[in-house]
Amino acid sequence: MQSPEKVLVDRLRNKDPHAFAKVFEDYYQRLHSYAQRFLDTSEDAEEAIQEVFVKFWEKCEDLAPDSSIKSYLYRSVHNTCLNTLKHQKVKDSYRQYVIHYLEHSQEMHTEQLPNDEVSKRIYSAIDDLPARCSEIFKLSRYEGLKYQEIADHLGISIKTVEVQMGKALRTLRENLKDLK
């Protein structure tokens, strides 16, 4: 007689959606808690877990008959979290580069144009951003709020704040590049 684990693996290898639902139900909370040990927010952990389960479903046909579902899932979450952290580091480095670039280009511009004209161009470029993008940029730069504070204030995810800030910085860099 086969063990319950082996039966479940066999069902997964045959793409049984009920077997997948059982695995999801049995492991989701534990994997979410495990992912939160690595990642900053519950949303990041949830995103990592969802990614793991999507890949698990896509590849469950390839499971070895003697696979340990628990080991497979925990290792997948571990790797996904490490990749997420690596990606966040890259994004943070890029964000710092863009901030430095904008500050540097503003200094160069300040030397070339009268202060009022520089300010007018910058404020105009910020006002030309899409409404939500402009609002997030102003909360960050004028009010000094951190991304998490902006997300809480506006009732949106921190990912949305990050995306909108990146969009704002790219747009401003492009629209103000002649100030160099």
LINHU-V355034 format. One record per backbone hydrogen bond with DSSP energy under -0.5 kcal/mol. NH is the residue of the N-H (numbers start at 1). CO is the residue of the C=O. E is the energy in kcal/mol with one decimal. If there is no record, write none. Layout:
nh=NH co=CO e=E
nh=NH co=CO e=E
//
This chain:
nh=7 co=3 e=-2.3
nh=8 co=4 e=-2.3
nh=9 co=5 e=-2.5
nh=10 co=6 e=-2.4
nh=11 co=7 e=-2.3
nh=12 co=8 e=-2.5
nh=13 co=9 e=-2.7
nh=14 co=10 e=-1.0
nh=15 co=12 e=-2.3
nh=16 co=11 e=-2.1
nh=17 co=15 e=-0.7
nh=20 co=16 e=-1.9
nh=21 co=17 e=-2.4
nh=22 co=18 e=-1.9
nh=23 co=19 e=-2.3
nh=24 co=20 e=-2.9
nh=25 co=21 e=-2.7
nh=26 co=22 e=-2.7
nh=27 co=23 e=-2.3
nh=28 co=24 e=-2.4
nh=31 co=27 e=-2.8
nh=32 co=28 e=-2.6
nh=33 co=29 e=-2.3
nh=34 co=30 e=-2.1
nh=35 co=31 e=-2.7
nh=36 co=32 e=-1.9
nh=37 co=33 e=-0.7
nh=37 co=34 e=-1.0
nh=38 co=35 e=-1.4
nh=39 co=35 e=-2.3
nh=45 co=41 e=-2.0
nh=46 co=42 e=-2.7
nh=47 co=43 e=-2.5
nh=48 co=44 e=-2.3
nh=49 co=45 e=-2.5
nh=50 co=46 e=-2.6
nh=51 co=47 e=-2.2
nh=52 co=48 e=-2.3
nh=53 co=49 e=-2.6
nh=54 co=50 e=-2.3
nh=55 co=51 e=-2.3
nh=56 co=52 e=-2.6
nh=57 co=53 e=-2.5
nh=58 co=54 e=-2.3
nh=59 co=55 e=-2.0
nh=60 co=56 e=-1.0
nh=62 co=59 e=-1.9
nh=63 co=60 e=-1.3
nh=67 co=64 e=-2.3
nh=69 co=67 e=-0.7
nh=72 co=68 e=-2.5
nh=73 co=69 e=-2.8
nh=74 co=70 e=-2.6
nh=75 co=71 e=-2.5
nh=76 co=72 e=-2.2
nh=77 co=73 e=-2.7
nh=78 co=74 e=-2.5
nh=79 co=75 e=-2.5
nh=80 co=76 e=-2.6
nh=81 co=77 e=-2.7
nh=82 co=78 e=-2.2
nh=83 co=79 e=-2.4
nh=84 co=80 e=-2.4
nh=85 co=81 e=-2.6
nh=86 co=82 e=-2.3
nh=87 co=83 e=-2.5
nh=88 co=84 e=-2.5
nh=89 co=85 e=-2.1
nh=90 co=86 e=-1.9
nh=91 co=87 e=-2.5
nh=92 co=88 e=-2.8
nh=93 co=89 e=-2.5
nh=94 co=90 e=-2.4
nh=95 co=91 e=-2.8
nh=96 co=92 e=-2.4
nh=97 co=93 e=-2.3
nh=98 co=94 e=-2.7
nh=99 co=95 e=-2.6
nh=100 co=96 e=-2.6
nh=101 co=97 e=-2.8
nh=102 co=98 e=-3.0
nh=103 co=99 e=-2.6
nh=104 co=100 e=-2.8
nh=105 co=101 e=-2.9
nh=106 co=102 e=-2.1
nh=107 co=103 e=-2.0
nh=108 co=104 e=-2.4
nh=109 co=105 e=-2.2
nh=110 co=106 e=-2.4
nh=111 co=107 e=-1.4
nh=112 co=108 e=-0.9
nh=112 co=109 e=-0.6
nh=113 co=109 e=-2.2
nh=118 co=114 e=-2.0
nh=119 co=115 e=-2.6
nh=120 co=116 e=-2.4
nh=121 co=117 e=-2.2
nh=122 co=118 e=-2.4
nh=123 co=119 e=-3.0
nh=124 co=120 e=-2.3
nh=125 co=121 e=-2.4
nh=126 co=122 e=-2.3
nh=127 co=123 e=-2.5
nh=128 co=124 e=-1.6
nh=129 co=126 e=-1.1
nh=134 co=130 e=-3.0
nh=135 co=131 e=-2.4
nh=136 co=132 e=-2.4
nh=137 co=133 e=-2.4
nh=138 co=134 e=-2.6
nh=139 co=135 e=-2.2
nh=140 co=136 e=-2.0
nh=141 co=137 e=-3.2
nh=142 co=138 e=-2.2
nh=143 co=138 e=-1.5
nh=145 co=139 e=-2.3
nh=150 co=146 e=-2.4
nh=151 co=147 e=-2.7
nh=152 co=148 e=-2.4
nh=153 co=149 e=-2.7
nh=154 co=150 e=-2.6
nh=155 co=151 e=-1.2
nh=156 co=151 e=-2.1
nh=161 co=157 e=-1.6
nh=162 co=158 e=-2.6
nh=163 co=159 e=-2.7
nh=164 co=160 e=-2.7
nh=165 co=161 e=-2.6
nh=166 co=162 e=-2.4
nh=167 co=163 e=-2.3
nh=168 co=164 e=-2.6
nh=169 co=165 e=-2.8
nh=170 co=166 e=-2.5
nh=171 co=167 e=-2.5
nh=172 co=168 e=-2.9
nh=173 co=169 e=-2.6
nh=174 co=170 e=-2.3
nh=175 co=171 e=-2.9
nh=176 co=172 e=-2.2
nh=177 co=174 e=-0.8
nh=179 co=176 e=-2.0
nh=180 co=177 e=-1.2
//
